[in-house]
C-alpha cells in the first residue's frame, strides 16, 4: 500500500494574471472600459478572500510593458481606472490590514500618478495582514535587467562574474516577498506572458477558463485545493 503524498501547506504567495476583461465586456456588448471596471471590482473580492484564508502575499498583473501597444483610448481608460482605484481603495486597505506595493517601471507614468502611487504605498506601509503587489508597466525581463543593473551599481568594483543568483534576487522589484507558490491565469490562455519569470521558477501553474471578472472566491478556493495536492519537488527525484 503506497503512502499518500503529504499535502502542501497553504500557498504564501499567490500571483494572478488577470486576463479576460475585454472579452467579458465584448460578450455583453459593452466597451472594453466597462470590462476593466468590472475586473477592478473583482480585485477587492479576491484580496479579501486571500486575506481571510491567511495568504501572506498576493501579486496581480495589472498593466504590462506590452500593454502600451493597445489602442490609445483603452490605455488612457486603464490608467484612469488605476488612478481612481488608488484614490478610492486606500482607506479600505488600511481598515483591512492590506499593505500595498506597486512594482514596475513607473517612470513612464505622469507625475500625478507617481505621486498617488507613492502616497498609497506610504499610507499602507505599516499594515501586515496581507501584502498586495500590483504590477504596473511591469515585465519579467525588465525586472531581471533592472536587478542586474542595480547590483552592478551597488558593486561598481566587481565584475559580473561575482554576481550570484542570491545577489540578483535581492535586487528584484519583489525582493520583499517570497517566490511564487501558485500562479493563476484566468481567461483560458496557457502562458505566463512575461510575468515574474524569475519569481515563478517553481510555481504551480493553474489555468482557469473563467474571464477575470467571473473569477470568484470559490474558484480561488478550488485553485488552492488543487495546489495543496500537488507533488512539489523543486527539482528533486519523485518519491518511489
C-alpha positions as CSV (number, residue, x, y, z in Angstrom):
1,X,0.0,0.0,0.0
2,X,1.5,3.3,-1.1
3,X,2.0,6.1,1.4
4,X,-0.2,9.1,0.5
5,X,1.5,12.3,-0.6
6,X,1.7,14.8,2.2
7,X,-0.3,17.9,1.2
8,X,1.4,21.2,0.7
9,X,0.8,24.0,3.2
10,X,-1.3,26.9,2.1
11,X,0.4,29.0,-0.6
12,X,2.0,32.0,1.0
13,X,2.5,33.9,-2.3
14,X,-0.3,33.7,-5.0
15,X,0.2,35.6,-8.2
16,X,-2.6,36.2,-10.8
17,X,-2.5,37.2,-14.4
18,X,-5.9,38.9,-14.7
19,X,-6.9,38.1,-18.2
20,X,-10.3,38.4,-19.9
21,X,-11.7,41.8,-19.1
22,X,-12.1,42.8,-22.7
23,X,-13.7,39.5,-23.7
24,X,-16.1,39.7,-20.7
25,X,-17.2,43.2,-22.0
26,X,-17.5,42.1,-25.6
27,X,-19.8,39.2,-24.7
28,X,-22.1,41.7,-23.1
29,X,-21.8,44.2,-26.0
30,X,-20.1,46.7,-23.7
31,X,-17.0,48.8,-24.3
32,X,-13.7,47.5,-23.0
33,X,-13.5,50.1,-20.3
34,X,-16.5,48.6,-18.6
35,X,-14.8,45.2,-18.6
36,X,-11.8,46.7,-16.9
37,X,-14.0,48.4,-14.4
38,X,-15.7,45.0,-13.6
39,X,-12.2,43.5,-13.2
40,X,-11.2,46.1,-10.8
41,X,-14.2,45.3,-8.6
42,X,-13.2,41.7,-8.6
43,X,-9.8,42.6,-7.2
44,X,-11.4,43.7,-4.0
45,X,-13.2,40.3,-3.5
46,X,-10.0,38.3,-4.2
47,X,-7.8,40.3,-1.9
48,X,-10.4,39.9,0.9
49,X,-10.6,36.1,0.2
50,X,-6.8,35.7,0.3
51,X,-6.6,37.7,3.4
52,X,-9.3,35.7,5.2
53,X,-7.5,32.4,4.2
54,X,-4.2,33.6,5.6
55,X,-2.3,34.1,2.3
56,X,0.5,36.5,3.1
57,X,1.3,37.8,-0.4
58,X,-1.0,38.4,-3.4
59,X,0.5,39.8,-6.7
60,X,-1.6,41.0,-9.6
61,X,-0.5,41.7,-13.2
62,X,-2.4,44.9,-13.9
63,X,-0.5,46.5,-16.7
64,X,2.4,45.0,-18.7
65,X,5.2,46.7,-20.6
66,X,3.4,45.4,-23.7
67,X,0.1,46.9,-22.9
68,X,1.2,50.3,-24.3
69,X,0.6,48.7,-27.8
70,X,-3.1,48.7,-27.2
71,X,-5.4,51.5,-28.6
72,X,-4.6,54.8,-27.1
73,X,-8.2,55.2,-25.8
74,X,-8.0,51.9,-24.0
75,X,-4.6,52.7,-22.4
76,X,-5.9,56.0,-21.3
77,X,-9.0,54.3,-19.8
78,X,-6.9,51.7,-18.0
79,X,-4.6,54.3,-16.4
80,X,-7.5,56.5,-15.4
81,X,-9.2,53.5,-13.7
82,X,-5.9,52.7,-12.0
83,X,-5.7,56.3,-10.6
84,X,-9.3,56.1,-9.4
85,X,-8.6,52.7,-7.7
86,X,-5.6,54.3,-5.9
87,X,-7.7,57.2,-4.6
88,X,-10.7,55.1,-3.5
89,X,-9.3,51.9,-2.1
90,X,-6.6,53.1,0.3
91,X,-8.9,53.7,3.2
92,X,-10.4,50.3,2.8
93,X,-7.0,48.7,2.6
94,X,-5.9,50.4,5.8
95,X,-9.1,49.2,7.6
96,X,-8.4,45.6,6.4
97,X,-4.6,45.5,7.1
98,X,-3.6,45.4,3.5
99,X,-0.1,46.7,2.6
100,X,0.1,47.9,-1.0
101,X,3.2,47.8,-3.1
102,X,3.4,48.9,-6.8
103,X,6.2,47.4,-8.8
104,X,7.3,48.1,-12.4
105,X,8.9,50.9,-14.4
106,X,6.9,53.9,-13.0
107,X,9.0,56.5,-14.8
108,X,6.7,56.5,-17.8
109,X,3.6,57.5,-15.8
110,X,2.6,61.1,-15.3
111,X,3.9,62.8,-12.2
112,X,0.4,62.9,-10.6
113,X,0.1,59.1,-10.9
114,X,3.6,58.6,-9.5
115,X,2.6,60.8,-6.6
116,X,-0.6,58.8,-6.0
117,X,1.4,55.6,-6.0
118,X,4.0,56.9,-3.5
119,X,1.2,58.2,-1.2
120,X,-0.8,54.9,-1.3
121,X,2.4,52.9,-0.5
122,X,3.3,55.2,2.3
123,X,-0.3,55.2,3.8
124,X,-0.4,51.4,3.9
125,X,3.3,50.7,4.7
126,X,2.7,49.5,8.3
127,X,-0.2,47.1,7.5
128,X,0.7,43.4,7.9
129,X,-2.2,41.1,7.3
130,X,-1.5,40.7,3.6
131,X,0.8,42.4,1.1
132,X,-0.9,43.2,-2.2
133,X,1.6,43.8,-5.0
134,X,0.2,45.4,-8.1
135,X,2.5,45.2,-11.2
136,X,2.1,48.2,-13.4
137,X,4.2,48.8,-16.6
138,X,5.9,45.6,-15.5
139,X,7.7,42.8,-17.4
140,X,9.7,39.8,-16.1
141,X,12.6,40.5,-18.4
142,X,12.6,44.2,-17.4
143,X,12.7,43.1,-13.8
144,X,15.8,40.9,-14.3
145,X,17.6,43.5,-16.3
146,X,17.0,46.3,-13.7
147,X,18.1,43.9,-10.9
148,X,21.4,43.2,-12.7
149,X,21.9,46.9,-13.3
150,X,21.1,47.7,-9.6
151,X,23.6,45.0,-8.5
152,X,26.3,46.5,-10.7
153,X,25.6,50.0,-9.4
154,X,25.8,48.7,-5.8
155,X,29.1,46.9,-6.6
156,X,30.9,49.0,-9.2
157,X,34.3,47.5,-8.3
158,X,33.2,43.9,-9.1
159,X,32.7,42.2,-12.4
160,X,29.6,40.3,-13.4
161,X,31.4,37.1,-12.7
162,X,30.8,37.8,-9.0
163,X,27.0,38.0,-9.5
164,X,25.1,35.1,-7.9
165,X,21.5,34.1,-8.0
166,X,21.0,35.2,-4.4
167,X,22.5,38.6,-5.1
168,X,20.4,39.1,-8.2
169,X,17.2,38.0,-6.4
170,X,17.9,40.6,-3.7
171,X,17.6,43.4,-6.3
172,X,14.4,42.2,-7.9
173,X,11.4,44.5,-7.6
174,X,9.7,42.0,-5.3
175,X,12.7,41.2,-3.1
176,X,10.5,41.8,-0.1
177,X,8.3,38.8,-1.0
178,X,8.9,35.0,-1.1
179,X,8.9,33.3,-4.5
180,X,5.6,32.5,-6.0
181,X,3.9,29.3,-4.9
182,X,0.8,29.4,-7.0
183,X,0.5,31.3,-10.3
184,X,-3.1,31.6,-11.7
185,X,-4.0,32.8,-15.1
186,X,-7.7,33.5,-16.0
187,X,-9.2,33.8,-19.4
188,X,-8.4,30.4,-20.9
189,X,-4.9,31.1,-22.1
190,X,-2.0,28.9,-21.1
191,X,1.1,31.1,-21.0
192,X,2.7,33.4,-18.4
193,X,3.2,36.4,-20.7
194,X,6.5,37.8,-19.3
195,X,5.1,37.9,-15.7
196,X,7.5,37.4,-12.8
197,X,9.7,35.0,-14.8
198,X,12.3,34.7,-12.0
199,X,9.9,34.6,-9.1
200,X,7.7,31.9,-10.7
201,X,10.6,29.4,-11.4
202,X,9.0,26.7,-9.2
203,X,5.4,28.0,-9.1
204,X,2.5,25.6,-9.7
205,X,0.6,26.9,-12.7
206,X,-3.2,27.0,-12.6
207,X,-5.1,28.0,-15.8
208,X,-8.7,28.9,-15.5
209,X,-11.2,29.4,-18.3
210,X,-13.1,32.0,-16.2
211,X,-12.7,35.5,-17.5
212,X,-11.3,37.7,-14.8
213,X,-14.5,39.5,-13.8
214,X,-16.1,36.0,-13.3
215,X,-13.2,34.6,-11.2
216,X,-14.9,34.2,-7.9
217,X,-13.5,33.5,-4.4
218,X,-15.0,30.0,-4.8
219,X,-12.8,29.4,-7.9
220,X,-9.8,30.8,-5.9
221,X,-10.6,28.2,-3.2
222,X,-10.7,25.5,-5.8
223,X,-7.2,26.6,-7.2
224,X,-5.8,26.4,-3.7
225,X,-7.3,23.0,-3.0
226,X,-5.6,21.9,-6.3
227,X,-2.3,23.4,-5.2
228,X,-2.4,21.7,-1.8
229,X,-2.5,18.2,-3.5
230,X,0.4,19.0,-5.9
231,X,3.6,17.0,-5.6
232,X,6.2,19.8,-5.3
233,X,9.7,18.5,-5.7
234,X,11.7,21.6,-6.6
235,X,13.9,19.5,-9.0
236,X,14.5,16.5,-6.7
237,X,13.5,13.0,-7.6
238,X,10.0,11.8,-7.4
239,X,9.2,9.6,-4.3
240,X,9.3,5.9,-5.0
